[in-house]
Amino acid sequence: PLPPSDFKARLGLRSDSPVVGIVTRMRVRKGVEEFLAAMIRVRREFPGAQAVIVGEVELDDELDRLVVEGGLVGDLHLLGRRSDMPEVLSAFDLFVLCSHDEGMSNAILEAMAMEKPVVATDVGGTGEVVDDGRSGLLVPPKVVEPLAAAIVELMSDADRMGEMGRLG
């Protein structure tokens, strides 16, 4: 894997705070709203945690209100489409996939290739790629609390995150 500190700085991320990110193309099916709501809960335990969304996602009024009311302003980074995904993924401490449905996620495969621990919804082929409890944690789709709890669980144990990344 590439050293994350250089890329965190290039992406405008703080190097002293954890980065949790998703890669998506769509808002609804990919669980952007659930990701933001989960990150608001995660920040109760990890106040400096940064949320990153890679892909063509625009915040509508509803999502913008969630970001403002949830205190994510300044710690939510919308990176748009990227062609440098290995570098971007190297800046993540934890990769999240919170899709409502999914075939086989290339984004998960790329994150695992970069030795990133994964929290993902148990949809489509995700359970075939993520070995629950070993290379990542699987949670039900469309439910914020288990997603937030899984993120907090992993972020609370850096050794476990490192081991899951290696096993992935």
C-alpha positions in Angstrom: 0.0 0.0 0.0 1.0 3.6 -0.6 1.9 5.8 2.4 -1.4 7.7 3.3 0.0 10.9 4.8 1.1 12.4 1.5 -2.2 11.7 -0.1 -4.2 12.9 2.9 -2.5 16.3 2.5 -3.0 16.4 -1.2 -6.7 15.7 -0.7 -7.1 18.4 1.9 -7.5 15.9 4.7 -6.1 16.2 8.2 -3.4 13.6 8.8 -4.1 13.4 12.6 -7.8 12.3 12.2 -9.3 9.1 10.9 -10.7 9.1 7.4 -13.8 7.0 6.6 -14.8 6.9 3.0 -17.2 5.6 0.4 -17.0 5.4 -3.4 -20.2 5.8 -5.2 -22.0 6.9 -8.4 -25.5 7.4 -7.1 -27.1 8.8 -4.0 -30.0 6.6 -3.0 -29.1 3.0 -4.0 -25.6 3.5 -2.6 -26.6 4.6 0.9 -25.1 8.1 0.9 -27.7 9.3 3.4 -27.1 6.3 5.7 -23.3 6.9 5.5 -23.7 10.6 6.5 -26.1 9.7 9.4 -23.7 6.9 10.5 -20.7 9.3 10.5 -22.7 11.8 12.7 -23.0 9.0 15.2 -19.4 7.9 14.8 -18.2 11.4 15.6 -19.7 11.0 19.1 -16.9 8.5 19.8 -14.4 10.0 17.4 -15.0 13.8 17.2 -12.4 14.5 14.6 -13.3 11.7 12.2 -13.5 12.8 8.6 -16.0 11.5 6.0 -15.0 11.3 2.4 -17.3 10.6 -0.5 -15.7 9.8 -3.9 -17.9 10.0 -6.9 -20.5 12.2 -8.5 -22.7 13.0 -5.6 -24.3 16.4 -5.0 -25.9 17.3 -1.8 -29.6 18.2 -2.1 -31.3 20.3 0.5 -32.1 17.3 2.6 -28.5 16.0 2.7 -27.1 19.5 3.1 -29.4 20.0 6.2 -28.2 16.6 7.6 -24.5 17.7 7.1 -25.1 21.1 8.8 -27.3 19.8 11.7 -25.0 16.8 12.2 -21.9 19.0 12.5 -20.1 17.5 9.5 -19.4 20.8 7.9 -15.6 21.0 7.4 -15.2 17.3 8.0 -17.1 16.0 5.0 -15.0 16.0 1.8 -16.7 15.5 -1.6 -13.9 14.5 -3.9 -16.0 14.0 -7.1 -14.8 11.5 -9.8 -11.2 10.5 -9.5 -8.8 8.7 -11.7 -6.2 8.2 -8.9 -8.2 5.6 -6.8 -5.1 3.8 -5.4 -3.9 7.1 -4.0 -7.3 8.2 -2.8 -7.9 4.8 -1.1 -4.5 5.0 0.5 -5.8 8.0 2.5 -8.7 6.0 3.9 -8.4 4.4 7.3 -11.6 2.5 6.8 -13.6 1.8 3.6 -17.4 1.7 3.8 -19.9 0.3 1.3 -23.5 1.0 2.4 -25.3 0.1 -0.8 -29.0 -1.0 -0.7 -28.2 -3.5 -3.5 -25.1 -4.5 -5.3 -23.7 -7.0 -7.7 -20.0 -7.5 -7.1 -18.5 -4.2 -5.9 -15.3 -3.3 -7.7 -14.8 -0.6 -5.1 -14.6 -3.2 -2.3 -12.1 -5.2 -4.3 -10.0 -2.1 -4.8 -10.1 -1.2 -1.2 -9.2 -4.7 -0.1 -6.3 -4.7 -2.6 -5.1 -1.6 -0.8 -5.3 -3.4 2.5 -8.2 -1.4 3.9 -10.6 -2.8 6.4 -14.2 -2.8 5.2 -17.6 -2.2 6.7 -20.2 -3.2 4.1 -23.9 -3.9 3.8 -24.6 -7.6 3.3 -26.1 -7.3 -0.2 -25.5 -9.0 -3.5 -22.0 -10.5 -3.8 -20.6 -8.6 -0.9 -20.7 -11.5 1.5 -18.7 -13.6 -1.0 -15.9 -11.0 -0.9 -16.0 -9.8 2.7 -15.4 -12.5 5.3 -17.5 -11.2 8.1 -15.4 -10.7 11.2 -12.2 -11.6 9.4 -11.6 -9.2 6.5 -14.4 -6.8 7.4 -17.8 -6.4 9.0 -21.1 -7.0 7.3 -24.2 -5.1 8.4 -27.8 -5.0 7.1 -28.7 -2.5 4.4 -30.7 0.7 5.0 -30.1 0.7 8.8 -27.9 3.4 10.3 -27.2 2.1 13.8 -25.5 -1.2 12.9 -23.5 0.7 10.3 -22.3 3.3 12.8 -21.7 0.6 15.4 -19.5 -1.4 13.1 -17.5 1.6 12.1 -16.9 2.6 15.8 -16.1 -1.0 16.6 -13.3 -1.2 14.1 -12.0 2.4 14.7 -11.7 1.5 18.4 -9.2 -1.2 17.6 -6.3 -0.2 15.2 -4.7 -3.6 15.5 -7.9 -5.3 14.3 -8.3 -2.8 11.5 -4.7 -3.5 10.3 -5.2 -7.3 10.5 -8.5 -7.1 8.6 -6.9 -5.0 5.9 -4.1 -7.6 5.6 -6.5 -10.5 5.5 -8.6 -8.7 2.8 
